[in-house]
């Protein structure tokens, strides 16, 4: 993930978010939640975060209720925190 994002438009422009929206345009059966879940779980894994069952359930819930750009903002924070953060 990139970031920090200053605006929603920046988050929407993120390549991962764009890939989710593109997948939705190509395949009417594709669920954007699936892309958001993958994005959040990948960010946790890359940051070295071990998720408990409840935490994993909450990550999946966030992905179901949030648009991909919101999930990208959360994933970007997780990614930066895993790298020691950026000012």
Buried (B, 14 or more C-beta within 10 A) or exposed (E): BBBEBEEEEBBBBBEBBBEBBEBBEEEEEBBBBEBBBBBBBBBBEBBEBEBEEEEBEEBBEBBBEBBBBBBBBBBBBBBBEBEEEEE
